[in-house]
């Protein structure tokens, strides 16, 4: 009893949706309720239309009696099951209509029940069954109207002209055509909905991957600097307090910058579609990277002048250099690194070298950092080559293609136009 009542002793959970026996098997909500309203309305229409047709065809066709009305009600009532058992309903309505016509009852809306049943069967995908049911009804009508009419009521009935058979055939073709068109449109809508849902999921996955990559690059670099400076601070806390203070100052600055960049990334989650509050980092911030690396005890020299790039390419180039320098801080015994920037009309080349030696088992860049760099480059159609140099040390070489609009005019040139 408790399962049949709502919380707090209220009405049953199915209240407002009909009792469970009205719903489809294994269904929980009103979406698949039995089509009571349309079936009752159609039954009244068929009965009323058949009564009117009986008056119009009085003396030509047999009058409606109890058996005729039972056939009409049965044919219409079968439509209650048209969503669950479309094949059975298609043949059942066709059989009821064939018996009705074979008994000599007047022509009228009896064909409507067959039309609705076969239409539903075709839309549900049971095309051959619906065609077979309509073909059975048409063949039975031909048999009755051109041969069996001599022995079937009403008495003195004449053979039906073949022109009327063409009308029946056209009726069958029209139902089939409309049903096939509806089925095709439904399948097309279902495919479009599935494609839109798949595209939305793909965009969400790409956005999650982008955010994860951004967070990894920001946190890996900043935490590496913080880790190095924390070690320096602990080592010099007693012997050189002033140098330890400098290390703590560097930790504070690095953590503040990391928090700002993380907040900027997370803001895109809270307000999707809004413009970011701060511009995305680019190669114009190379001096900041050099300064952060210096605070971690790494001397970085930069060769070449970074061009002005499109935002996506600029951010990818910055993150690649940032991750490469982070790997030097974490995995290399060298305290010097070199960054070389080259570009032409077709590609931007970034080369980051350190003299080694490597420290740690994962010094070759087997973690998420190198994978993230490759993903960034691949997203732009570029490549990443990373590995030990023949003369020792480690090298990261990134090649990012530049499209026609990837390189922007240098600052100050736009105003001269």
FENWO-V165021 format. One record per backbone hydrogen bond with DSSP energy under -1.0 kcal/mol. NH is the residue of the N-H (numbers start at 1). CO is the residue of the C=O. E is the energy in kcal/mol with one decimal. If there is no record, write none. Layout:
[[NH,CO,E] [NH,CO,E]]
//
This chain:
[[6,11,-1.5] [9,6,-1.2] [15,12,-1.7] [17,14,-2.4] [22,19,-2.0] [23,20,-1.4] [27,24,-1.8] [33,30,-1.4] [34,22,-1.6] [36,34,-2.6] [39,35,-1.7] [40,36,-2.8] [41,37,-2.5] [42,38,-2.4] [43,39,-2.3] [44,40,-2.3] [45,41,-2.0] [46,42,-2.6] [47,43,-2.6] [48,44,-2.7] [49,45,-3.0] [50,46,-2.3] [51,47,-2.1] [52,48,-2.0] [53,49,-2.4] [54,50,-2.2] [55,51,-1.7] [56,52,-1.9] [57,53,-2.0] [60,57,-1.9] [61,57,-2.5] [62,104,-2.9] [69,65,-2.1] [70,66,-2.4] [71,67,-2.3] [72,68,-2.3] [73,69,-2.6] [74,70,-2.8] [75,71,-2.6] [76,72,-2.1] [77,73,-3.3] [78,74,-2.0] [79,76,-1.4] [80,77,-2.0] [81,78,-1.9] [82,79,-1.5] [85,81,-3.1] [89,85,-2.3] [90,86,-2.1] [91,87,-2.2] [92,88,-2.6] [93,89,-2.7] [94,90,-1.8] [95,91,-2.5] [96,92,-2.4] [97,93,-2.4] [98,94,-2.2] [99,95,-2.3] [100,96,-2.1] [101,97,-2.5] [102,98,-2.5] [103,99,-1.6] [104,101,-1.6] [105,100,-1.6] [111,108,-1.1] [112,109,-1.2] [115,111,-2.3] [116,112,-2.6] [117,113,-2.3] [118,114,-2.8] [119,115,-2.3] [120,116,-2.3] [121,117,-2.0] [122,118,-2.4] [123,119,-2.4] [124,120,-2.0] [125,122,-1.3] [126,121,-2.8] [127,125,-1.3] [130,126,-1.7] [131,127,-2.7] [132,128,-2.6] [133,129,-2.3] [134,130,-2.4] [135,131,-2.9] [136,132,-2.5] [137,133,-2.1] [138,134,-2.5] [139,135,-2.7] [140,136,-2.5] [141,137,-2.2] [142,138,-2.5] [143,139,-2.4] [144,140,-2.4] [145,141,-2.9] [146,142,-1.7] [147,143,-1.1] [148,143,-2.5] [150,147,-1.1] [151,148,-1.4] [152,148,-1.0] [157,154,-1.3] [160,145,-1.7] [164,161,-1.0] [166,162,-1.5] [167,163,-1.2] [168,164,-2.0] [169,165,-2.7] [170,166,-2.5] [171,167,-2.2] [172,168,-2.1] [173,169,-2.5] [174,170,-2.6] [175,171,-2.2] [176,172,-2.3] [177,173,-2.7] [178,174,-2.5] [179,175,-2.5] [180,176,-2.7] [181,177,-2.4] [182,178,-2.4] [183,179,-2.7] [184,180,-2.6] [185,181,-2.4] [186,182,-2.5] [187,183,-2.4] [188,184,-2.4] [189,185,-2.7] [190,186,-2.6] [191,187,-2.4] [192,188,-2.6] [193,189,-2.7] [194,190,-2.4] [195,191,-2.8] [196,192,-2.7] [197,193,-2.6] [198,194,-2.6] [199,195,-2.7] [200,196,-2.5] [201,197,-2.4] [202,198,-2.5] [203,199,-2.6] [204,200,-2.4] [205,201,-2.6] [206,202,-2.6] [207,203,-2.4] [208,204,-2.6] [209,205,-2.5] [210,206,-2.5] [211,207,-2.6] [212,208,-2.7] [213,209,-2.5] [214,210,-2.5] [215,211,-2.8] [216,212,-2.4] [217,213,-2.5] [218,214,-2.6] [219,215,-2.8] [220,216,-2.9] [221,217,-1.7] [222,218,-2.2] [223,219,-2.9] [224,220,-1.7] [225,221,-2.0] [226,222,-2.6] [227,223,-2.9] [228,224,-2.3] [229,225,-2.5] [230,226,-2.6] [231,227,-2.0] [232,228,-2.2] [233,229,-2.9] [234,230,-2.5] [235,231,-2.1] [236,232,-2.0] [240,236,-2.2] [244,240,-2.0] [245,241,-2.3] [246,242,-1.9] [247,243,-2.0] [248,244,-2.3] [249,245,-2.4] [250,246,-2.2] [251,247,-2.2] [252,248,-2.4] [253,249,-2.4] [254,250,-2.8] [255,251,-2.6] [256,252,-2.1] [257,253,-2.3] [258,254,-2.4] [259,255,-2.5] [260,256,-2.2] [261,257,-2.2] [262,258,-2.7] [263,259,-2.6] [264,260,-1.9] [265,261,-2.1] [266,262,-2.7] [267,263,-1.9] [269,266,-1.2] [270,266,-1.5] [271,267,-2.4] [274,271,-1.7] [285,282,-2.1] [286,283,-1.6] [289,285,-1.7] [290,286,-2.5] [291,287,-2.3] [292,288,-2.8] [293,289,-2.7] [294,290,-2.2] [295,291,-2.0] [297,294,-1.7] [298,293,-3.0] [299,335,-2.9] [301,337,-2.0] [303,339,-3.1] [310,406,-2.0] [314,310,-2.9] [315,311,-2.6] [316,312,-2.0] [317,313,-2.5] [318,314,-2.2] [319,315,-2.6] [320,316,-2.1] [321,317,-2.1] [322,318,-2.7] [323,319,-2.8] [324,320,-2.4] [325,321,-2.5] [326,322,-2.1] [327,323,-2.2] [328,324,-1.6] [329,325,-2.3] [330,326,-2.3] [331,327,-3.0] [332,328,-1.7] [333,357,-3.9] [337,299,-2.6] [338,353,-2.4] [339,301,-3.1] [340,351,-2.7] [341,303,-3.0] [342,349,-2.6] [344,347,-2.1] [348,400,-3.0] [349,342,-3.6] [350,398,-2.7] [351,340,-2.3] [352,396,-2.7] [353,338,-2.4] [354,394,-2.0] [359,331,-3.2] [363,360,-1.1] [365,362,-1.6] [371,367,-1.1] [372,368,-2.8] [373,369,-2.1] [374,370,-2.4] [375,371,-2.3] [376,372,-2.3] [377,373,-2.5] [378,374,-3.0] [379,375,-2.2] [381,378,-1.4] [382,377,-3.6] [383,399,-2.0] [385,397,-2.7] [387,395,-2.0] [389,393,-1.5] [392,389,-1.6] [394,354,-2.0] [395,387,-2.3] [396,352,-2.4] [397,385,-3.4] [398,350,-3.1] [399,383,-2.3] [400,348,-2.9] [402,346,-3.3] [406,403,-1.4] [408,308,-2.1] [413,410,-1.9] [417,414,-1.1]]
//
